[in-house]
Amino acid sequence: MKHSLRAPLVAVALLASNCAPSTGFLVQGTVSVAFREGSAAPTDSGFRFSPQRRVDPTLAQGTAGGIQGTCSLGPNGRSLVLQQVGGDARGLRSITFTLPDWSQDSCANCSRGSVTFAIGENSFTGAQTAGAASPCEFTPTRTSSAYGMKLRATCTGLTSGTTTANLAVDLDLEQCDGPMTRN
């Protein structure tokens, strides 16, 4: 009687791949940008994560396109980076949020963070300063997980050259990096 080792080896490989630690995070929701170049008609672009999806710092081996990124929630600040590899070269290419630590979310007169995003070759930057007129409003909320955050953000009238953009973000993030958030 011949025994095949192939099936047990495949099963071991599948189990090992499911147990390997992931360096990514989970995201669900949308990043939407409406932009207008000069007097042209408005164009919409963005990222949609539905259902919940894992995003890793690099694309999987052998993958030519997709979204890669990082999410960090630490004692000195929070950050989110999403970058499109491949896809529409004239659409949303990347977005980076840099937010201070949680204590700054309710401050009366401080920086509540900034966002930078790229549409094609144009780069846009917006910020929110508490107690001052700001083009952006950020609403990060802790989730029940020490590694999670709901991030809501809007920015209006950001410009780069002759292009004007409005940003709307509604994301639920889980399994972000940052063991120091367990305080």
Secondary structure, DSSP 4 states (H G I P E B T S, - for coil): ----SHHHHHHHHHHHHHHSPP--EEEEEEEEEEEEETTSPPEEEEEEEEEEEEE-SSPPTT--SEEEEEEEEETTEEEEEEEEESS-TTSEEEEEEEE--GGGGG-SSSEEEEEEEEETTEEEEEEEETTS--SEEEEEEE-SSTT-EEEEEEEEEEEETTEEEEEEEEEEEES-B-GGGG-
